[in-house]
Each structure stands twice: as C-alpha cells, then as structure tokens.
Amino acid sequence: MAKARKRKMWIGKVTTVSTFPPPGIFTKPAEEIARVMGRKDVSPGGLGSAIKMVQYFINRAGKNLPERRRRELERAKKLLQKAERRKAGN
C-alpha cells in the first residue's frame, strides 16, 4: 500500500508586510472596515486589493466565521466595490 503524502497548504505561507491590515480591523463595522482597507497605506494596490484582502479573510475564516460577522464583511466588500465603481467612473 502506498504511503499517504501530507498535503502542503500554500495559503499558510502567505505573508506580506506591505498589505497587512491593522490588527482587529475585521471585527469593526462595515463602514470602518471599508474606510481603513481603502487607504493607500493599507492597500497600496488600490481598492481592488482591499476587496481581495477582505475576501481572503472571509475564505480563511471558513466555517468558523459567525453568520453575523460574515454579513458585515460582505457589506464592507460591497462598499469597497461601490467606491471602486465610482472611482472608475471619474
């Protein structure tokens, strides 16, 4: 019988200092999350990068994320998407 290989998770190695959100930001209200994540010092890649970071947090939390918190994070993501559309329209 073949020996089972341990699966390596690439996601565990993802660490970047340049796009690291402030500690505890994802426990705040949606408006504050969107405002902080949209700042240039937090997401130098722009609003798209901020949206990706919020989605990344949602994905990493998985089933352990309470439904209320998930809704608030999804709302923050929608606020960022709305801001991105406004910016693209200018």
C-alpha positions as CSV (number, residue, x, y, z in Angstrom):
1,M,0.0,0.0,0.0
2,A,1.3,3.5,-0.9
3,K,2.3,5.8,1.9
4,A,-0.1,8.8,2.3
5,R,1.5,12.1,1.5
6,K,0.9,15.1,3.7
7,R,-0.8,17.8,1.7
8,K,1.1,21.1,1.7
9,M,-1.1,24.2,2.0
10,W,0.4,27.2,0.1
11,I,-2.0,29.5,1.9
12,G,-0.2,29.1,5.2
13,K,2.9,30.8,3.8
14,V,1.1,33.9,2.6
15,T,2.6,36.9,4.5
16,T,3.2,40.3,3.1
17,V,4.0,43.3,5.2
18,S,3.1,45.9,2.5
19,T,-0.5,44.9,2.5
20,F,-1.1,43.9,6.1
21,P,-4.3,45.1,7.6
22,P,-4.3,46.6,11.1
23,P,-5.0,44.1,13.9
24,G,-8.6,43.7,14.8
25,I,-9.9,45.7,11.8
26,F,-12.2,42.8,10.7
27,T,-14.1,43.0,14.0
28,K,-15.2,46.6,13.3
29,P,-18.4,47.8,11.5
30,A,-18.5,47.5,7.7
31,E,-18.1,51.3,7.1
32,E,-14.9,51.4,9.2
33,I,-13.5,48.3,7.5
34,A,-14.1,49.8,4.1
35,R,-12.6,53.1,5.1
36,V,-9.4,51.6,6.6
37,M,-8.9,49.0,3.9
38,G,-9.4,51.6,1.2
39,R,-6.4,53.7,2.5
40,K,-3.3,53.7,0.3
41,D,-1.0,52.7,3.3
42,V,-3.1,49.5,3.9
43,S,-3.8,48.5,0.3
44,P,-1.2,50.1,-2.0
45,G,-2.7,48.1,-4.9
46,G,-5.9,50.2,-4.7
47,L,-9.5,49.3,-3.9
48,G,-9.3,46.0,-5.8
49,S,-6.5,44.9,-3.5
50,A,-8.7,45.9,-0.4
51,I,-11.6,43.8,-1.8
52,K,-9.3,40.8,-2.2
53,M,-8.0,41.1,1.3
54,V,-11.5,41.2,2.8
55,Q,-12.5,38.2,0.7
56,Y,-9.3,36.4,1.7
57,F,-10.1,36.9,5.4
58,I,-13.7,35.5,4.8
59,N,-12.2,32.5,3.0
60,R,-9.6,31.8,5.7
61,A,-12.2,32.0,8.5
62,G,-14.3,29.5,6.7
63,K,-17.0,27.8,8.8
64,N,-15.7,29.3,12.0
65,L,-16.9,32.8,10.9
66,P,-20.2,33.6,12.6
67,E,-23.0,34.5,10.1
68,R,-23.4,38.0,11.6
69,R,-19.7,38.8,11.0
70,R,-19.8,37.3,7.5
71,R,-22.7,39.6,6.6
72,E,-20.8,42.6,8.0
73,L,-17.7,41.7,6.0
74,E,-19.7,41.1,2.8
75,R,-21.2,44.6,3.4
76,A,-17.8,46.1,3.7
77,K,-16.8,44.4,0.4
78,K,-19.8,45.8,-1.3
79,L,-18.9,49.3,0.0
80,L,-15.4,48.9,-1.4
81,Q,-16.8,47.7,-4.8
82,K,-19.2,50.7,-4.9
83,A,-16.3,53.0,-4.2
84,E,-14.2,51.3,-7.0
85,R,-17.1,51.8,-9.5
86,R,-17.3,55.4,-8.5
87,K,-13.6,55.9,-9.0
88,A,-13.7,54.1,-12.3
89,G,-16.5,56.4,-13.5
90,N,-14.4,59.5,-13.0
